[in-house]
Amino acid sequence: MTSNSAVGEHRRDGGPARIQATDLEEVLHGAVREALFRMDAVSAAVYLLHGDDAELHAAMIAGSPPSCFTMPCTIDIDMPRASSRAVATGRTAVLPDPDPAGADQTYALPYPYAALAAPVTADGHRFGALTVLRLESHGDYGPADHKVLREIADTLAAALAGLARHGTTVRAGPTPAVVPVLHSSVHTPGWGVRGVPGSAGASLMYPLRHLAERLNQATTMDHVIAAARDSIMTPLGARVLVLASVSAGRLWVLGHSGPSSAMVRTLHGARLGARTPAAEAVGGHALFLSGGPPRDEGSEWEDAGPRAAAYLPLAIGSRLVAEAPARNTHVVGVCCLEFAGPREFPPEERTVLGMMAGMLGATVERVELDARQREVAEHLQRRLLPSALAEVPGLATTARYRPAVTTVQVGGDWYDVIKVADDRMVLVVGDVEGHDLDSAAVMGQARTALISYATEGHCPAVVIDRTDRLLAELGTEQLVTCCVVALDTGDGTAEVALAGHPAPIVRRPDGSVDVLEAPPNLPLGVTAGHPYRSWEHTLSPGSVLMLYSNGLTDSATRDPGTCAQDLLHKGGRQAGTDLERLADRLVAQVSGPRWRRDDAVLLLARYEGAVGKGAPRTASLHVQRRDLHGVKATRAFVDEQLRSWSLAGMSDALQLIASEVVTNALIHAGSDVDVRLRAFDDRVRLEVRDSCGNPPVPSPLALDEEENAEAEHGRGLLIVEALAGQWNTSPNGRGKTVSLDLPIPTEA
């Protein structure tokens, strides 16, 4: 290609120019350059019919950034665009059309340009269209404009016909050739270096490229807000950024940055039918208010003076290009920007903001879809895991479940604590291959079978063997690994059976860490006819048993058993005898994204010895969701149990703590709540379980207005902190457990 050399003559007197060239690229180049200068356009493009004439493909685009990047690459011939209408009718066409002839044209252009297109036809053959973009601020295209563009198009058509007669294939390439036309006289205030051609346009495109890179990596709405803050809010000098989504006829704030409390209160839950700038933007019309929106009387901004604002629709489902109407798009939300004072929005800024809004719309839709899918998967996973761990005197248990961060599908890891008799418990951890609904279904089958056979009183090897045969009869294709430990709390005997799963780890009272060895056996689902075998071990009182899935030790270079031993050894020294604290420390060490390629299950059990002096006393209460008398019942339960244990002196404080924690669970989790008391020699432990995995957050009183409004329901936890000193929250796969220890006074 001859690049920027002028191969066609352009005349400003309105007379036709004659394109003299023997090369297709030179012909196209001459036509777009002539159209640019004679039409006072910001961009020009030649579109050629492709294939069976159902599409127009851009062959060459000329202009200055960012306008040249708004030209579509392909156009369906039946789309209501200037280029396609010009080809279909054989006449010049404008978008927006001043005379739509009854056609539905209730759309808004995403960019501040008006398009004019002329058909490129010669000797009865349709080649395509020549299209120019001009700023809307220049006014409508007049008859002279139509005439000039038609003359250039006719000259181009004659040149293309001549090339075709000489055997040249007149067809667009796989991607359009872009010819930058830089003007030193065009400068956008605040961008680039004045007097340097193309500096402003290139400077405007830089934050757009940066935004695209950040949004491609975004997986949460926090990532999206951070990207918009760094690539939109900061470069444009906005003081407030708010992203809101559309759902159920209302706007719902997704995130915000800057001093945005006033705008958040106005937008969150606002009806789309209200006459507000944000609601109008959801209709597909970007609004740029140079003086800012009007202030409500009595608002905090009443005396702040006028402020500029921009409301950008976040649209998906159609390419946002200069000729594309918005009626075929789906608006998923709105991006709101507010500035410190009045300002103008030059056309180049409006164009880039339109591009950014298109990127934001697609990303918001993707992130929200991922969040919904993850929520469904996690809900299903919670329903497949035990709601509470069975209890027997002499054995304390706790569990943790962490979903993989690299997938939104449900996993196949699970755990169980099965009470067989008053002095016998069966601990189970298992893992089904894959992350899909089939894996979840197989996990449900395997878990049900293991519980059934264990409850019948079979030893671990028989439990695994019968489960294997049942899965084979059901035609299960996924492999299942599991570890089953039957523990006799009377004498500390632990019988271990494995099905291709890592062996459990034990931390003994002296601090040493060992593996409870057992034959590895084959995973369930591999029919080999070999019997499953188990080994017995003896645990001393104070031993801590750790069962886990591979996701907890997801290392590509180290043996899972070695990793697990190191984890338990290090975590045990830091956590002491507190089982909940130990579980949290173990999970925290492997909670980084690089570790979370697979689901992770952790089940801890501390053998406390035969029931007798020093064994903890336990009691539990179940509170149904939305039970208006649940908090009152909790206070009565705590008082009654403490008095029965001769600990009445602790009743008032523990009643208050329990009522605050249970109230918090009933309000925010919206689920059933389980309350458990455990009295040791030196302390009383309160545990409250619900089905919400989000941790409760105490809310300090000294916050700014925005944070204070968000945290208004966390005040009761300040009472808990003041009375208990230290408390803990532990996600377990089906929600969380809030636990705390209160020391027993010496006089009690």
PATI-732169 format. One line per 8 residues: number of its first residue (from 0); for each residue x, y, z of C-alpha. Coordinates in Angstrom, 2 decimals, decimal comma. Example, Ala and Ser with C-alpha at 12.3 -4.5 7.8 and 13.67 -1.06 7.14 Angstrom:
0	12,30 -4,50 7,80  13,67 -1,06 7,14
//
This chain:
0	0,00 0,00 0,00  1,16 3,53 -0,72  0,26 4,60 2,79  -0,44 8,31 3,20  0,64 9,52 -0,25  -2,26 11,23 -2,04  -3,16 9,20 -5,10  -6,44 11,00 -5,75
8	-7,14 14,67 -6,26  -9,68 16,36 -4,00  -11,40 19,58 -4,94  -13,06 21,95 -2,50  -15,14 23,69 -5,21  -17,69 20,88 -5,24  -16,57 19,57 -8,61  -15,87 15,86 -9,09
16	-12,38 14,53 -8,64  -10,90 11,86 -10,79  -9,16 8,96 -9,11  -6,34 7,69 -11,29  -4,78 4,53 -9,90  -4,19 0,97 -10,92  -4,01 -0,55 -7,44  -7,08 -1,32 -5,24
24	-5,49 0,09 -2,11  -4,56 3,31 -3,90  -8,12 3,68 -5,19  -9,62 3,19 -1,76  -7,06 5,47 -0,14  -7,76 8,25 -2,57  -11,51 7,98 -2,02  -11,44 8,10 1,81
32	-8,95 10,99 1,87  -11,04 13,00 -0,57  -14,21 12,29 1,42  -12,52 13,35 4,65  -11,36 16,73 3,39  -14,27 17,68 1,14  -16,93 16,63 3,70  -15,11 18,09 6,73
40	-15,48 14,64 8,30  -13,66 13,08 11,24  -13,64 9,61 9,66  -14,43 7,97 6,36  -14,71 4,34 5,30  -15,28 2,23 2,21  -17,48 -0,85 2,72  -17,52 -3,64 0,12
48	-20,15 -6,34 -0,26  -18,95 -9,74 0,89  -19,80 -13,27 -0,14  -23,48 -13,59 -1,06  -23,98 -9,85 -0,58  -25,46 -10,38 2,90  -22,78 -8,33 4,64  -20,69 -5,24 4,15
56	-17,05 -5,48 5,20  -14,88 -2,44 5,89  -12,03 -2,35 3,36  -10,40 0,90 4,47  -11,01 3,40 7,28  -9,37 6,80 7,52  -9,59 9,38 10,25  -8,25 10,48 13,59
64	-8,56 8,54 16,82  -10,84 7,91 18,55  -13,46 8,48 15,83  -11,91 6,04 13,34  -12,23 3,22 15,88  -16,00 3,67 16,08  -16,52 2,56 12,47  -17,96 -0,97 12,36
72	-15,91 -3,73 10,77  -18,92 -5,63 9,37  -22,52 -4,56 8,75  -25,45 -6,86 8,04  -27,18 -5,69 4,87  -30,61 -5,70 6,56  -29,51 -3,59 9,54  -30,93 -0,05 9,78
80	-27,61 1,70 9,24  -26,62 4,39 6,81  -24,21 2,15 4,84  -26,63 -0,75 4,47  -29,55 1,53 3,55  -27,46 3,28 0,90  -26,58 -0,06 -0,71  -30,16 -1,36 -0,48
88	-31,86 1,77 -1,86  -29,20 3,06 -4,25  -29,48 6,51 -2,64  -27,53 8,43 -0,04  -28,65 7,68 3,51  -28,19 9,38 6,88  -28,10 8,02 10,41  -30,04 9,20 12,29
96	-32,60 9,40 9,49  -34,53 12,71 9,50  -37,35 11,03 7,57  -37,77 7,45 8,86  -41,01 6,98 6,91  -42,82 5,42 9,82  -40,00 3,08 10,81  -39,29 2,55 14,48
104	-36,27 4,68 15,21  -36,51 5,09 18,97  -32,81 4,64 19,52  -29,83 6,72 20,49  -26,43 6,76 18,86  -23,65 5,74 21,26  -21,24 8,34 19,88  -21,57 12,06 19,02
112	-21,35 11,57 15,25  -23,81 11,63 12,35  -23,20 9,21 9,47  -23,79 9,86 5,78  -23,36 7,04 3,25  -23,51 6,92 -0,55  -23,84 3,76 -2,67  -20,82 2,71 -4,71
120	-22,37 1,35 -7,92  -21,27 1,32 -11,56  -22,56 -0,40 -14,71  -25,36 -2,05 -12,72  -22,90 -3,63 -10,27  -23,09 -2,90 -6,52  -19,69 -2,68 -4,87  -20,71 -1,28 -1,48
128	-20,86 2,12 0,21  -18,71 5,14 1,03  -19,50 6,43 4,53  -18,36 9,49 6,45  -18,76 10,56 10,07  -19,15 14,17 11,09  -19,66 15,71 14,52  -23,34 16,13 15,37
136	-22,50 19,66 16,50  -21,88 20,58 12,85  -25,58 20,25 12,12  -27,52 18,09 9,69  -26,18 17,05 6,31  -27,55 19,35 3,60  -28,30 18,65 -0,09  -24,83 19,84 -1,06
144	-23,27 17,28 1,27  -25,29 14,49 -0,30  -24,27 15,64 -3,77  -20,55 15,84 -2,97  -20,40 12,42 -1,32  -22,37 10,87 -4,19  -19,90 12,32 -6,70  -16,94 10,87 -4,80
152	-18,71 7,51 -4,54  -19,52 7,48 -8,25  -15,90 8,23 -9,13  -14,78 5,46 -6,77  -17,28 3,05 -8,36  -15,94 3,81 -11,87  -12,38 3,16 -10,68  -13,39 -0,13 -9,02
160	-15,25 -1,22 -12,17  -12,14 -0,54 -14,22  -10,02 -2,63 -11,85  -12,56 -5,45 -12,00  -12,50 -5,45 -15,80  -8,72 -5,86 -15,70  -8,98 -8,88 -13,42  -8,48 -7,27 -9,99
168	-10,57 -8,86 -7,23  -12,55 -6,09 -5,54  -12,96 -7,47 -2,05  -12,23 -6,36 1,52  -9,41 -8,03 3,41  -9,87 -9,94 6,67  -9,43 -6,68 8,59  -9,77 -3,11 7,35
176	-6,72 -1,06 6,51  -6,68 1,93 8,87  -5,17 5,21 7,68  -4,56 7,73 10,50  -5,17 11,32 9,51  -3,70 13,58 12,18  -4,50 17,26 12,54  -2,29 19,52 14,66
184	-5,10 22,07 14,86  -7,43 19,63 16,61  -6,80 19,54 20,36  -8,91 18,16 23,20  -8,30 20,19 26,38  -6,56 18,20 29,08  -5,27 15,47 26,76  -1,91 15,14 25,03
192	0,49 17,86 23,98  -0,90 20,88 22,17  0,46 21,29 18,67  1,59 17,66 18,33  -0,57 15,91 15,70  -2,41 12,90 17,11  -1,22 13,41 20,68  -4,68 14,13 22,11
200	-6,31 11,16 20,37  -3,57 8,75 21,41  -3,70 10,04 24,99  -7,47 9,47 25,06  -7,07 5,90 23,82  -4,49 4,99 26,48  -6,90 4,72 29,45  -9,27 2,80 27,17
208	-6,60 0,18 26,48  -5,72 0,09 30,17  -9,40 -0,40 31,07  -9,73 -3,26 28,59  -6,73 -5,02 30,12  -8,07 -4,62 33,67  -11,60 -5,72 32,78  -10,33 -8,84 31,01
216	-8,81 -9,90 34,33  -11,77 -8,87 36,52  -13,55 -11,70 38,34  -15,43 -9,75 41,02  -17,35 -6,50 41,15  -14,61 -5,05 43,36  -12,19 -5,64 40,48  -14,57 -3,86 38,08
224	-14,95 -0,86 40,38  -11,18 -0,62 40,85  -10,63 -0,75 37,07  -13,27 1,92 36,44  -11,80 4,11 39,17  -8,24 3,89 37,80  -9,09 4,07 34,07  -12,21 6,28 33,95
232	-12,71 8,24 37,15  -9,09 9,27 37,71  -8,08 10,15 34,08  -11,22 12,28 33,61  -10,86 13,96 36,98  -14,23 12,81 38,36  -14,75 12,94 42,12  -17,54 10,32 42,30
240	-18,08 7,03 40,48  -21,15 4,80 40,92  -22,02 1,65 38,98  -25,62 0,44 39,19  -27,37 -2,56 37,63  -30,93 -2,90 36,38  -33,20 -5,50 37,96  -36,95 -5,79 38,59
248	-37,63 -2,30 37,24  -35,18 -0,61 39,62  -31,55 0,45 39,88  -29,30 -1,33 42,36  -25,85 0,00 43,23  -23,06 -2,49 42,48  -20,17 -0,41 43,76  -18,89 3,11 44,12
256	-15,80 5,20 44,70  -15,20 8,63 46,11  -17,56 10,64 48,39  -20,59 8,98 46,84  -23,02 8,50 49,74  -25,52 11,06 48,40  -25,57 9,55 44,91  -25,76 5,99 46,29
264	-28,79 6,88 48,41  -30,45 8,46 45,39  -29,75 5,58 43,00  -30,09 2,44 45,12  -33,60 1,07 44,61  -34,68 3,98 42,38  -37,53 3,18 39,98  -36,71 3,20 36,28
272	-39,90 5,15 35,64  -38,65 8,11 37,65  -37,57 11,19 35,73  -33,92 11,06 36,71  -30,73 11,26 34,63  -29,77 7,71 35,57  -33,17 6,30 34,55  -32,99 8,18 31,25
280	-29,52 6,73 30,61  -30,91 3,21 31,13  -33,18 3,96 28,19  -30,07 4,03 26,01  -29,32 7,76 26,00  -25,98 8,86 27,42  -26,34 12,14 29,29  -23,56 14,70 29,68
288	-24,53 17,52 32,02  -21,98 20,31 31,99  -23,47 21,97 35,08  -24,41 18,84 37,03  -27,82 17,49 38,01  -30,21 19,69 40,01  -29,89 19,34 43,76  -32,80 18,41 46,02
296	-33,70 20,94 48,65  -32,13 20,12 51,97  -29,53 17,79 50,47  -25,91 17,99 51,48  -25,08 19,39 48,02  -27,67 22,17 48,03  -25,06 24,88 48,50  -22,20 23,10 46,77
304	-22,74 24,87 43,46  -23,21 23,30 40,04  -21,34 20,09 39,27  -20,88 18,38 35,93  -22,05 14,79 35,60  -22,13 11,98 33,05  -24,61 9,08 32,95  -23,55 6,29 30,61
312	-25,74 3,28 29,72  -23,99 -0,08 30,12  -25,26 -1,91 27,05  -24,57 -5,40 25,74  -25,84 -7,57 22,92  -24,79 -5,33 20,02  -21,57 -3,79 18,85  -21,41 -0,19 19,97
320	-20,21 1,52 16,82  -20,93 4,84 15,22  -23,64 3,50 12,92  -25,16 1,04 15,42  -28,59 1,89 16,87  -29,14 1,01 20,49  -32,60 -0,49 20,08  -31,10 -3,97 19,55
328	-28,99 -3,71 22,67  -29,77 -4,71 26,24  -28,92 -2,18 28,93  -27,71 -3,91 32,08  -26,88 -0,83 34,13  -25,54 2,69 34,24  -22,19 4,28 35,05  -22,53 7,59 36,87
336	-19,73 10,14 37,13  -19,83 13,39 39,05  -17,21 16,13 38,93  -16,10 18,79 41,39  -17,47 21,65 39,31  -18,76 22,59 35,86  -16,96 21,21 32,81  -17,60 20,52 29,16
344	-17,43 17,12 27,49  -15,68 17,40 24,10  -16,83 14,96 21,40  -13,60 12,96 21,68  -14,19 12,42 25,41  -17,79 11,39 24,77  -16,60 8,90 22,20  -14,07 7,28 24,53
352	-16,58 7,23 27,39  -19,03 5,45 25,08  -16,38 2,83 24,29  -15,61 2,42 27,98  -19,29 2,03 28,84  -19,59 -0,77 26,28  -16,67 -2,61 27,89  -18,09 -2,07 31,37
360	-21,50 -3,40 30,32  -20,09 -6,67 29,01  -17,88 -7,11 32,07  -20,66 -6,32 34,55  -22,91 -8,86 32,85  -20,18 -11,50 32,94  -19,21 -10,88 36,55  -22,82 -10,85 37,73
368	-23,51 -14,08 35,82  -20,45 -15,69 37,39  -21,60 -14,50 40,81  -25,07 -15,99 40,28  -23,61 -19,27 39,08  -21,21 -19,38 42,02  -24,06 -18,62 44,42  -26,13 -21,48 42,98
376	-23,14 -23,83 43,13  -22,31 -22,87 46,70  -25,95 -23,22 47,75  -26,07 -26,69 46,24  -22,78 -27,54 47,91  -24,09 -26,36 51,28  -27,17 -28,52 50,91  -25,00 -31,55 50,21
384	-22,78 -31,04 53,28  -23,88 -31,81 56,85  -25,73 -28,97 58,56  -24,11 -29,84 61,91  -21,52 -32,28 63,20  -22,68 -35,10 65,45  -21,48 -34,96 69,06  -20,35 -37,51 71,63
392	-18,66 -36,90 74,97  -14,90 -37,19 74,74  -14,55 -36,03 71,14  -14,52 -32,44 69,84  -14,82 -31,87 66,09  -14,82 -29,00 63,65  -14,72 -28,77 59,85  -13,89 -26,28 57,10
400	-14,81 -26,22 53,43  -13,28 -23,89 50,82  -14,57 -23,92 47,21  -12,12 -23,65 44,34  -11,54 -20,12 43,00  -10,91 -21,24 39,42  -14,42 -22,54 38,75  -18,00 -21,52 39,49
408	-19,20 -25,12 39,36  -20,07 -27,21 42,39  -17,31 -29,46 43,67  -17,37 -33,03 44,92  -15,54 -32,78 48,26  -17,41 -33,60 51,46  -17,02 -34,49 55,12  -19,14 -36,26 57,73
416	-19,14 -37,04 61,44  -21,44 -40,03 62,06  -22,54 -41,06 65,54  -22,77 -44,86 65,69  -23,06 -45,24 69,48  -22,51 -43,15 72,60  -18,82 -44,06 72,53  -18,20 -44,59 68,81
424	-17,90 -42,05 66,00  -17,09 -42,42 62,31  -15,18 -39,60 60,60  -15,33 -39,34 56,80  -13,70 -37,11 54,19  -14,22 -37,79 50,48  -13,54 -36,33 47,06  -15,33 -36,94 43,74
432	-13,41 -36,05 40,59  -14,64 -33,11 38,54  -16,56 -29,90 39,20  -20,05 -30,27 37,78  -23,54 -31,46 38,61  -22,59 -35,08 37,89  -19,87 -34,83 40,53  -22,36 -33,39 43,00
440	-24,83 -36,19 42,28  -22,20 -38,89 42,76  -21,07 -37,19 45,95  -24,63 -37,37 47,26  -24,86 -41,06 46,40  -21,51 -41,91 47,99  -22,21 -39,88 51,12  -25,63 -41,47 51,63
448	-24,22 -44,95 51,18  -21,34 -44,36 53,59  -23,67 -42,96 56,26  -26,07 -45,89 55,86  -23,43 -48,62 56,10  -21,58 -46,88 58,95  -24,81 -46,46 60,93  -25,45 -50,19 60,58
456	-22,26 -50,72 62,58  -19,94 -52,06 59,88  -16,19 -51,53 60,20  -14,57 -48,93 57,89  -13,23 -51,48 55,36  -16,69 -53,04 54,96  -18,31 -49,61 54,71  -16,00 -48,69 51,82
464	-16,35 -52,07 50,13  -20,15 -51,98 50,15  -20,20 -48,36 48,95  -17,92 -49,33 46,07  -20,24 -52,13 45,01  -23,29 -49,88 45,23  -21,68 -47,19 43,06  -20,72 -49,87 40,53
472	-24,34 -51,07 40,36  -25,48 -47,46 39,84  -23,11 -47,14 36,88  -21,07 -44,29 38,35  -18,36 -43,09 35,97  -16,54 -40,67 38,28  -13,81 -41,88 40,59  -14,37 -41,33 44,29
480	-11,69 -41,27 46,98  -12,42 -41,27 50,69  -10,93 -41,74 54,14  -13,02 -43,42 56,88  -11,93 -43,46 60,52  -13,95 -45,27 63,22  -12,98 -43,92 66,65  -13,83 -45,54 69,97
488	-13,85 -42,78 72,57  -13,67 -45,34 75,39  -10,16 -46,63 74,66  -8,92 -44,37 71,83  -8,90 -47,09 69,16  -8,95 -45,59 65,65  -9,56 -47,92 62,69  -8,54 -46,33 59,38
496	-9,65 -47,42 55,91  -8,72 -45,62 52,68  -10,03 -45,67 49,13  -7,24 -43,98 47,18  -7,33 -41,03 49,59  -4,55 -39,36 51,63  -4,14 -40,97 55,07  -5,15 -38,92 58,14
504	-2,55 -37,02 60,15  -2,34 -37,03 63,94  -0,74 -34,51 66,29  0,01 -36,25 69,56  -0,04 -34,60 73,00  3,76 -34,19 72,96  3,52 -32,12 69,74  4,84 -34,80 67,37
512	3,03 -35,24 64,07  2,59 -38,63 62,37  0,57 -40,29 59,63  -2,01 -42,90 60,62  -0,91 -45,41 58,04  -3,36 -47,71 56,27  -3,43 -49,65 52,99  -4,12 -47,13 50,19
520	-6,62 -49,43 48,39  -8,27 -48,36 45,14  -10,67 -45,46 44,66  -14,38 -46,23 44,64  -15,63 -46,87 41,14  -12,62 -48,98 40,10  -13,93 -52,55 40,07  -10,95 -54,80 40,72
528	-12,31 -57,54 42,98  -9,72 -56,87 45,70  -11,03 -56,58 49,26  -10,57 -53,30 51,10  -8,36 -53,45 54,18  -7,96 -51,26 57,25  -5,44 -50,78 60,05  -5,95 -49,95 63,71
536	-4,16 -47,32 65,76  -4,43 -46,14 69,36  -4,78 -42,47 70,23  -3,81 -40,88 73,52  -6,10 -38,30 75,15  -5,27 -34,87 73,73  -4,46 -36,20 70,24  -5,74 -34,16 67,29
544	-6,76 -36,06 64,15  -6,75 -34,30 60,77  -8,63 -35,61 57,73  -8,40 -33,58 54,52  -8,85 -33,56 50,77  -6,14 -32,88 48,19  -7,31 -29,28 47,71  -5,86 -28,42 51,13
552	-2,38 -29,41 49,93  -2,68 -28,45 46,27  1,03 -28,44 45,50  2,48 -29,50 42,18  5,91 -30,28 43,64  5,37 -31,78 47,10  3,73 -34,93 48,42  0,24 -34,17 49,88
560	1,02 -36,16 53,04  4,22 -34,24 53,68  2,45 -30,91 53,10  -0,32 -31,94 55,51  2,16 -32,91 58,22  3,97 -29,59 57,90  0,68 -27,70 58,08  -0,48 -29,50 61,22
568	2,90 -29,22 62,91  3,15 -25,47 62,28  -0,50 -24,71 62,97  -0,56 -26,79 66,14  2,25 -24,81 67,72  0,45 -21,54 66,99  -3,08 -22,55 67,96  -2,42 -24,54 71,13
576	-5,43 -26,56 72,31  -8,08 -24,44 70,58  -9,50 -26,64 67,80  -11,41 -23,82 66,06  -8,34 -21,60 66,03  -6,25 -24,46 64,70  -8,69 -25,07 61,84  -8,68 -21,40 60,90
584	-4,89 -21,26 60,89  -4,58 -24,37 58,73  -7,03 -23,04 56,16  -5,52 -19,54 56,22  -2,12 -20,94 55,24  -3,54 -22,34 51,99  -6,19 -19,74 51,13  -4,18 -17,87 48,49
592	-5,47 -17,98 44,88  -2,58 -20,17 43,73  -3,66 -22,82 46,25  -7,35 -22,71 45,40  -7,41 -24,69 42,15  -9,50 -27,42 43,82  -12,07 -27,66 46,57  -10,57 -28,07 50,03
600	-12,05 -29,96 52,98  -10,58 -30,08 56,47  -11,99 -32,16 59,34  -10,36 -31,96 62,77  -11,15 -34,14 65,79  -9,58 -33,89 69,24  -9,77 -37,07 71,32  -10,29 -35,94 74,90
608	-10,26 -39,34 76,52  -12,89 -41,47 78,23  -15,80 -39,62 79,77  -15,06 -38,74 83,35  -13,58 -35,92 85,35  -12,55 -33,06 83,09  -14,72 -34,13 80,16  -16,74 -31,22 78,78
616	-20,46 -31,00 79,40  -22,52 -30,13 76,33  -26,02 -28,92 75,53  -27,62 -27,64 72,34  -30,68 -25,72 71,14  -32,19 -25,44 67,67  -33,86 -22,14 66,67  -35,98 -22,13 63,53
624	-35,63 -19,36 60,98  -37,84 -16,33 61,54  -38,76 -17,58 65,01  -39,86 -14,42 66,81  -39,29 -16,09 70,17  -35,92 -17,59 69,24  -33,81 -15,04 71,10  -35,94 -15,36 74,23
632	-35,63 -19,15 74,06  -31,86 -18,81 73,69  -31,56 -16,71 76,83  -33,66 -19,20 78,78  -31,61 -22,12 77,44  -28,31 -20,50 78,46  -29,58 -19,63 81,93  -30,99 -23,10 82,56
640	-27,85 -24,93 81,42  -25,43 -22,75 83,36  -27,48 -23,15 86,53  -27,55 -26,93 86,05  -23,75 -26,84 85,79  -23,45 -24,66 88,91  -22,25 -21,70 86,83  -25,10 -19,27 87,53
648	-22,63 -16,44 88,05  -21,85 -16,45 84,31  -25,48 -16,43 83,22  -26,10 -12,71 82,73  -23,05 -12,06 80,56  -23,47 -15,20 78,49  -27,20 -14,57 78,01  -26,44 -11,13 76,61
656	-23,70 -12,44 74,33  -25,85 -15,32 73,06  -28,84 -13,09 72,37  -26,72 -10,66 70,31  -25,05 -13,39 68,23  -28,33 -15,27 67,63  -30,10 -12,03 66,69  -27,34 -11,25 64,19
664	-27,67 -14,76 62,68  -31,46 -14,61 62,41  -31,41 -11,20 60,73  -28,53 -11,65 58,28  -28,42 -15,40 57,58  -32,19 -15,89 57,34  -31,76 -19,56 58,27  -32,17 -21,97 61,14
672	-29,71 -21,37 63,98  -28,03 -23,97 66,20  -26,76 -22,95 69,63  -24,33 -25,14 71,57  -22,78 -24,75 75,02  -19,69 -26,68 76,10  -18,42 -26,38 79,69  -14,77 -27,26 80,33
680	-12,86 -27,14 83,61  -11,68 -23,58 83,03  -14,06 -22,06 80,47  -17,48 -22,18 78,83  -17,68 -22,17 75,04  -20,66 -20,78 73,12  -21,11 -21,82 69,47  -23,78 -20,38 67,15
688	-24,18 -21,88 63,65  -26,12 -20,52 60,67  -26,14 -21,08 56,89  -24,54 -17,78 55,79  -20,82 -17,94 55,02  -20,23 -14,18 55,35  -18,50 -13,35 58,63  -20,18 -10,92 61,05
696	-18,34 -7,61 61,24  -18,39 -5,40 64,36  -19,04 -1,78 63,40  -17,02 0,99 65,12  -18,98 4,08 65,98  -16,40 6,54 64,60  -17,01 6,18 60,86  -17,79 8,58 58,09
704	-21,38 8,84 56,92  -21,10 6,38 54,05  -19,44 3,61 56,05  -21,71 4,28 59,03  -24,81 3,70 56,90  -23,47 0,41 55,58  -22,57 -0,91 59,03  -25,67 0,06 61,02
712	-26,48 -3,58 61,90  -23,10 -4,49 63,42  -23,45 -2,64 66,71  -24,42 -5,68 68,83  -21,12 -7,38 68,07  -19,35 -4,54 69,86  -21,07 -5,80 73,03  -19,84 -9,31 72,26
720	-16,28 -8,04 71,81  -16,45 -6,07 75,04  -17,70 -9,01 77,13  -15,92 -11,93 75,50  -12,68 -10,22 74,54  -11,97 -12,67 71,73  -14,37 -14,48 69,44  -14,01 -16,50 66,26
728	-16,00 -17,12 63,07  -15,47 -20,33 61,09  -16,94 -21,04 57,62  -17,68 -24,76 57,27  -19,26 -25,27 53,84  -22,87 -24,96 54,96  -22,45 -21,58 56,58  -20,40 -20,51 59,57
736	-19,95 -21,04 63,28  -19,39 -18,10 65,61  -17,64 -19,33 68,75  -16,22 -17,71 71,87  -14,82 -18,80 75,22  -15,70 -17,20 78,53  -13,37 -18,05 81,44  -14,99 -19,58 84,53
744	-14,46 -17,32 87,54  -12,55 -18,96 90,34  -15,45 -18,41 92,75  -17,79 -20,23 90,35
//
